[in-house]
Amino acid sequence: MALSKISEIGGVIQGNWDEEYIITGICGAGSQKAGWAVSLTAAGVTAPTDNGVNEDFIGLLLLHYTIDMDTLITANLIVDVVVPKSGHLYGVFTGDLGASHPGITMLFCANAGLFDIQAALEGEHICRSHTYTSGDTVAVVIWGR
């Protein structure tokens, strides 16, 4: 069965909480879930990051303590965003990468908030899959090259 929820891969952050850098912001309007790639506007509001605005990427949206991990986060709630660290493991949302092995190189997707396969140049990826099976729309990734 294809995995499609962050809870099915053990949550958003797999790393050590003591070593993570967290930024607080306000959840923006629209569909945003824990595990999405987001940016912060000048007003501190989160917005999903895609391959057209990846220069604005700040981190991965964390779950809100009042909302189930797999549920959309309500706009205007105070949320936390983790700044990914190289070598740490994180749960993220993806497109269907069409592969079933670790080490798939990934970059920001055209669909805001998600990650997708990066087949062009090895040097362009920002993370690699650690746990992923064809058909999944969530993955555990190793941040960095």
Secondary structure, 3 states (H helix, E strand, C coil): CCCCCHHHHCCCECCCHHHCEEEEEECCCCCCCCCCEEEECCCCEEEECCCCCHHHEEEEECCCCCCCCCCCCCCCCEEEEEECCCCCEEEEEECCCCCCCCCCEEEECCCCCCEEECCCCHHHCCEEEEECCCCCCEEEEEECC
